[in-house]
Amino acid sequence: MGTNRARVGEWLRRFQAEGVEGLGDEARSGRPTEITALERHQVIAAACGKPSELGLERAVWSHESLAEALEESGRVRSISSSTVGRILAEAELKPHRVKTWCHSADPEYQSKMRAIVDLYVSPPGGEPVLSIDEKSGIQVLSRLRPLVPASPGRDARYEFEYKRQGTRCLFACFNIRTGNVLGRCTLRRTREDFFSFMDLVARHYRQRRVHVVLDNLNTHKDTSRGAFMTEWNQEHGDRFVFYYTPTHGSWLNQVELWFSILSRQVLRYGDFRTPDDLVGTITAFVRRWNRDHARPFRWTYEGRPLVSE
């Protein structure tokens, strides 16, 4: 019955003393529950709407603001923030939490996505598949005090204050079959810097056909100002086949996963006294990655492994 020995014992004592009447609930202190089913629905409906609909100048709900708005609007006679919290928890609603979302208006979104997915799932035999992008604006941050290592019962700590020593850009090429990375740090991310890096890629991968996944940055493709990518490819024997991610589809570029690893392991809590320190650290990380950790990613989207249809 979902109870315990102490409660059953209390029932037995009350029954022995007063019989069946002793088992009835006695008057309790405090206000009894007054939230009706309709009012409960009003809480959920309001939480699924915008605060502005109830006249509040705020972006998202809190339990307190939702309770006050419901009372002032007359949708609920009286309700506490804790009751609002319990109702929302039962409905699995968290209106105070917000995640970013970006809609792509690219009319070719599905076709571009499918071409890249098929390339990942069934890469052409003997032909490299490369994911290329740049991580720009990497800040050279010099901490005022060094990182304090972790100790028993205490997390590692780093000084919040820092001095900026400039920025650098990292061009990277990730081989989806092997996990090997080619990288080069530059001062800027101009079209000249990009094509200089692509020359490095062309020297490293000399196969007759090379497949490259890129995003839609204007330095990566032909524009109204010139057929830059077409001309570069012709200079290299038209060996490269380019696949452009749809707008707001950066998750399709696997090198972004490697950038995330670099950020967590090297950049986030790094302490770099000069730009050369940053470049040296990134270069060492790339070398160590290729030697000890290079591997293809088990690439999924929303937890569903990519499979051929």
Helices and strands as residue ranges (DSSP letters): H 5-18, G 19-23, H 37-47, G 51-54, H 63-73, H 81-90, H 109-121, E 129-143, E 162-175, E 181-186, H 191-204, E 210-214, G 218-220, H 228-235, E 240-244, G 250-252, H 255-262, I 263-267, H 275-288, I 289-293, E 300-301, E 304-305
